Amino acid sequence: MTDNNMQPQIPMPALPPRPGEASATPMPQSTPTYPDTSNMTPQPAYPDAAGTASPAQPQQQYPGYPEQPSQPYAEPSNTAYAPAAQPYAGGANIPPSIPAGGAGPSNEYQPQQPIPVTVVQQAPAYKLKTNRSLLKYILLGLITLGIYDIVVMYDVTESTNMVATSHDGRKSTNYLLMYFLFGWLSLGIAWLVWYSNLSDRIGNELQRRGMPREVSMSDFWLWCILGSLIIVGPFIYLYKLLKATNMMCADYNARG
């Protein structure tokens, strides 16, 4: 059998007073704290979904960070970027690309010096004759009844054309045509023009190659025409003509 008086008594909380009772003691109510809106910036009103603008909510402003004073940038000296000389395996110091304490390479345009080019002239494969002589011209001409003289003068004409035509743009008439055709038809006048021009071409070619002018147009008129009065004049002219031709052909064989 249980005794009700032995059960522990649980205290009941006090009920709030009914409205209208004077003796009711009001319960203490806590006052809510709101943030300070004096430093807040009012926000603009935005329309809600229904189309009505909602009142602007104040926005609190927070103090910003203090601005740091600007410090001037100190430009480093040129010595800071000057590479140090490093020795290589031989032990010598390699000079720096930028001198210490000096300015770097200039960006200004500097004209380059022309590189000399040496042109090497190749000797021709075909060698011209260089053994003409006045003695053989006279003796072999007498033995062959003038045939050797014709061959020699033909060779002189063709050698002159081969060496000098590419430079002076002229070409002497074939000696065989002069001997068998033009000489007789012109009553000897074509021979005067032909020998005069041939002598002038050989002398000009020697002068162009930096050699002494052994024969010229004046030599033909002086020794071959006027010198015929003393008999030996034409032989002196032939000697000068053959010698000049040998010099021209020898230089052509060596340098082209």
Backbone torsions as a table, in degrees:
resi	resn	phi	psi	omega
1	MET	NA	126.3	-174.0
2	THR	-97.6	138.3	179.2
3	ASP	-95.3	125.7	179.5
4	ASN	-70.1	-25.5	-179.7
5	ASN	-72.9	-15.3	-179.6
6	MET	-85.5	-8.1	178.7
7	GLN	-75.6	143.0	179.8
8	PRO	-68.5	141.9	179.9
9	GLN	-89.0	121.4	179.5
10	ILE	-94.2	122.7	-179.1
11	PRO	-67.0	135.7	179.8
12	MET	-92.5	136.9	177.9
13	PRO	-69.0	151.9	-178.5
14	ALA	-72.4	136.3	180.0
15	LEU	-83.6	149.5	177.7
16	PRO	-68.7	149.7	-178.4
17	PRO	-67.6	154.8	177.9
18	ARG	-78.0	152.9	177.4
19	PRO	-67.0	139.5	179.6
20	GLY	96.4	-11.5	178.3
21	GLU	-83.5	127.2	-177.6
22	ALA	-75.8	-30.6	-176.3
23	SER	-80.6	-2.2	-179.6
24	ALA	-68.5	132.2	180.0
25	THR	-91.3	120.1	-178.4
26	PRO	-65.6	139.9	178.5
27	MET	-77.3	139.2	179.5
28	PRO	-66.1	134.6	178.6
29	GLN	-115.4	138.7	-179.4
30	SER	-82.2	138.0	-179.1
31	THR	-87.6	122.9	179.7
32	PRO	-71.7	143.5	177.9
33	THR	-99.3	132.8	179.1
34	TYR	-114.8	150.0	178.8
35	PRO	-67.8	155.7	-179.6
36	ASP	-71.4	120.9	-178.5
37	THR	-98.6	9.4	-178.8
38	SER	-72.6	-30.2	-178.4
39	ASN	-98.4	8.5	-178.1
40	MET	-91.7	144.9	178.5
41	THR	-93.9	124.8	-178.6
42	PRO	-65.5	135.7	178.0
43	GLN	-89.7	148.6	179.1
44	PRO	-68.0	152.1	-179.3
45	ALA	-79.8	132.7	179.3
46	TYR	-113.0	140.0	178.9
47	PRO	-70.0	140.5	177.8
48	ASP	-86.3	-168.1	-176.6
49	ALA	-66.1	-28.1	-179.0
50	ALA	-81.0	-10.3	179.4
51	GLY	100.9	-2.8	179.8
52	THR	-95.8	142.0	-178.5
53	ALA	-79.2	133.4	176.3
54	SER	-86.9	147.9	-178.4
55	PRO	-63.8	147.8	-178.9
56	ALA	-68.6	134.1	178.1
57	GLN	-93.2	133.5	178.2
58	PRO	-66.7	142.7	179.4
59	GLN	-114.3	128.6	-176.4
60	GLN	-79.1	135.6	178.1
61	GLN	-97.4	131.9	179.4
62	TYR	-103.6	143.8	180.0
63	PRO	-66.4	137.3	179.3
64	GLY	-81.3	169.4	178.1
65	TYR	-74.6	144.2	178.0
66	PRO	-66.9	139.3	179.9
67	GLU	-70.0	136.6	177.9
68	GLN	-81.1	138.3	178.0
69	PRO	-66.0	134.6	-179.6
70	SER	-71.6	132.5	-179.8
71	GLN	-105.6	130.8	179.2
72	PRO	-64.7	140.2	-179.6
73	TYR	-79.4	125.3	179.9
74	ALA	-88.8	116.3	-179.8
75	GLU	-72.3	127.7	-178.8
76	PRO	-69.1	154.4	179.7
77	SER	-73.1	163.2	-179.1
78	ASN	-67.3	-21.7	-178.8
79	THR	-70.9	-17.6	-178.2
80	ALA	-71.8	-26.1	-178.4
81	TYR	-104.6	5.2	179.5
82	ALA	-77.7	118.2	-179.2
83	PRO	-70.2	143.8	179.7
84	ALA	-78.6	146.3	178.8
85	ALA	-69.8	131.2	-178.8
86	GLN	-117.4	128.7	178.6
87	PRO	-74.9	145.1	175.6
88	TYR	-99.8	-167.2	-170.7
89	ALA	-63.6	-29.2	-178.8
90	GLY	-74.4	-17.8	178.6
91	GLY	101.9	-9.7	-179.5
92	ALA	-84.3	150.9	179.9
93	ASN	-83.6	136.0	177.0
94	ILE	-87.5	124.9	-179.2
95	PRO	-66.9	142.3	-180.0
96	PRO	-66.6	152.4	179.3
97	SER	-71.4	-29.9	177.1
98	ILE	-118.7	118.7	-177.9
99	PRO	-65.2	142.1	179.8
100	ALA	-66.0	130.1	179.4
101	GLY	79.0	3.5	-178.7
102	GLY	-121.6	173.5	-179.0
103	ALA	-82.2	155.9	179.7
104	GLY	-74.0	-173.9	179.8
105	PRO	-65.5	140.0	-178.1
106	SER	-74.7	143.3	179.6
107	ASN	-90.5	2.6	-179.3
108	GLU	-69.3	148.6	-179.8
109	TYR	-73.3	127.8	177.7
110	GLN	-117.2	120.3	-179.2
111	PRO	-64.5	137.3	179.5
112	GLN	-81.2	145.5	178.7
113	GLN	-73.6	137.8	179.2
114	PRO	-64.9	138.9	179.6
115	ILE	-87.1	122.5	179.8
116	PRO	-66.3	134.3	-179.9
117	VAL	-113.8	124.1	179.6
118	THR	-96.4	117.6	179.6
119	VAL	-91.3	117.9	179.9
120	VAL	-96.4	116.6	179.5
121	GLN	-85.7	132.5	-178.3
122	GLN	-90.2	134.5	-179.7
123	ALA	-67.2	142.1	-179.3
124	PRO	-67.9	152.5	179.6
125	ALA	-72.8	-33.8	-179.4
126	TYR	-91.6	123.6	-179.0
127	LYS	-95.5	133.1	177.5
128	LEU	-86.6	158.6	-178.8
129	LYS	-73.2	142.8	178.9
130	THR	-133.1	17.4	-174.5
131	ASN	-113.3	30.0	178.7
132	ARG	-77.8	140.5	179.7
133	SER	-144.5	154.7	-179.1
134	LEU	-70.3	-35.0	-178.6
135	LEU	-64.6	-46.5	177.6
136	LYS	-65.3	-34.1	-179.7
137	TYR	-62.4	-39.6	-178.2
138	ILE	-78.3	-49.1	-174.9
139	LEU	-68.9	-51.4	-179.0
140	LEU	-68.1	-25.8	175.6
141	GLY	-68.0	-37.4	177.5
142	LEU	-70.3	-37.9	-178.5
143	ILE	-69.8	-41.7	-176.2
144	THR	-92.1	8.7	178.8
145	LEU	59.8	40.8	174.8
146	GLY	88.8	-3.7	-178.2
147	ILE	-70.2	-38.7	179.8
148	TYR	-64.6	-37.0	178.9
149	ASP	-63.6	-38.9	178.2
150	ILE	-64.3	-41.7	-179.6
151	VAL	-65.0	-40.2	-178.8
152	VAL	-66.0	-46.3	-178.5
153	MET	-70.0	-31.9	173.8
154	TYR	-63.1	-42.6	179.6
155	ASP	-66.9	-36.7	177.0
156	VAL	-62.4	-42.4	-179.8
157	THR	-65.0	-47.4	-178.6
158	GLU	-66.9	-36.6	177.8
159	SER	-66.1	-38.9	178.1
160	THR	-64.8	-42.9	177.6
161	ASN	-63.7	-38.3	-179.1
162	MET	-67.6	-36.7	-175.0
163	VAL	-86.5	-43.9	-167.6
164	ALA	-100.5	-18.8	-174.4
165	THR	-63.5	-36.7	-179.2
166	SER	-68.5	-13.3	-178.7
167	HIS	-107.7	-42.1	-177.7
168	ASP	-99.8	-10.0	177.9
169	GLY	71.4	13.9	-179.2
170	ARG	-110.7	161.9	178.8
171	LYS	-146.5	125.4	179.6
172	SER	-79.3	145.3	179.8
173	THR	-66.2	143.6	179.3
174	ASN	-54.7	136.0	-176.1
175	TYR	-66.0	-33.1	179.5
176	LEU	-65.5	-38.4	176.2
177	LEU	-66.5	-37.1	177.3
178	MET	-66.2	-40.7	-174.2
179	TYR	-72.8	-41.0	-174.2
180	PHE	-98.6	-12.1	-174.3
181	LEU	-132.1	-69.1	-169.8
182	PHE	-69.4	-32.4	-178.9
183	GLY	-64.2	-43.7	-179.6
184	TRP	-75.6	-37.8	-179.1
185	LEU	-66.7	-33.4	-179.2
186	SER	-89.8	6.1	-179.6
187	LEU	58.3	35.8	174.9
188	GLY	89.9	-8.7	-179.4
189	ILE	-68.7	-37.2	178.9
190	ALA	-62.8	-30.1	177.2
191	TRP	-65.5	-38.2	-179.9
192	LEU	-64.3	-45.0	179.7
193	VAL	-67.8	-40.6	-176.0
194	TRP	-64.9	-49.8	-179.5
195	TYR	-66.3	-36.1	179.2
196	SER	-64.2	-45.9	180.0
197	ASN	-68.7	-38.8	179.7
198	LEU	-63.3	-42.6	179.5
199	SER	-64.2	-39.9	-179.9
200	ASP	-67.0	-38.2	179.3
201	ARG	-65.5	-44.7	-179.5
202	ILE	-64.7	-41.3	178.5
203	GLY	-64.5	-40.8	178.2
204	ASN	-65.0	-38.1	179.7
205	GLU	-68.1	-38.9	176.3
206	LEU	-63.6	-41.7	178.8
207	GLN	-66.0	-36.9	177.9
208	ARG	-65.8	-32.3	179.1
209	ARG	-85.4	6.9	177.6
210	GLY	77.4	26.9	-178.8
211	MET	-114.3	159.4	179.7
212	PRO	-64.4	144.8	-177.7
213	ARG	-83.3	95.0	-173.7
214	GLU	-76.9	-26.5	-177.6
215	VAL	-141.2	152.1	-179.9
216	SER	-153.8	179.4	179.1
217	MET	-64.8	-36.5	-179.6
218	SER	-67.3	-30.3	178.0
219	ASP	-64.4	-36.4	179.1
220	PHE	-65.3	-47.5	-178.0
221	TRP	-72.1	-29.7	-178.4
222	LEU	-79.1	-49.6	-173.7
223	TRP	-90.6	-42.3	-174.2
224	CYS	-80.2	-34.5	-177.5
225	ILE	-94.6	-62.3	179.9
226	LEU	-71.7	-32.3	-179.7
227	GLY	-71.8	-10.5	177.2
228	SER	-67.7	-17.1	177.8
229	LEU	-69.5	-25.3	177.8
230	ILE	-104.4	11.8	174.2
231	ILE	70.5	-43.1	-174.9
232	VAL	-84.1	-8.5	-177.5
233	GLY	-59.3	-47.6	178.5
234	PRO	-61.9	-32.8	179.0
235	PHE	-69.9	-36.8	176.7
236	ILE	-64.2	-40.4	178.0
237	TYR	-63.6	-44.6	179.3
238	LEU	-61.8	-38.3	178.3
239	TYR	-63.2	-45.2	179.2
240	LYS	-65.9	-37.7	-179.1
241	LEU	-66.8	-46.2	-179.4
242	LEU	-68.1	-37.8	178.5
243	LYS	-65.3	-43.4	179.6
244	ALA	-64.6	-37.4	179.0
245	THR	-66.7	-39.9	177.9
246	ASN	-62.9	-40.9	178.7
247	MET	-65.0	-42.2	179.7
248	MET	-65.0	-43.0	-179.1
249	CYS	-69.1	-36.6	178.4
250	ALA	-64.7	-41.3	177.8
251	ASP	-68.5	-34.8	177.1
252	TYR	-67.2	-38.5	178.1
253	ASN	-65.4	-29.1	-177.6
254	ALA	-86.8	-40.2	-173.7
255	ARG	-117.6	-15.1	-179.0
256	GLY	86.8	NA	NA
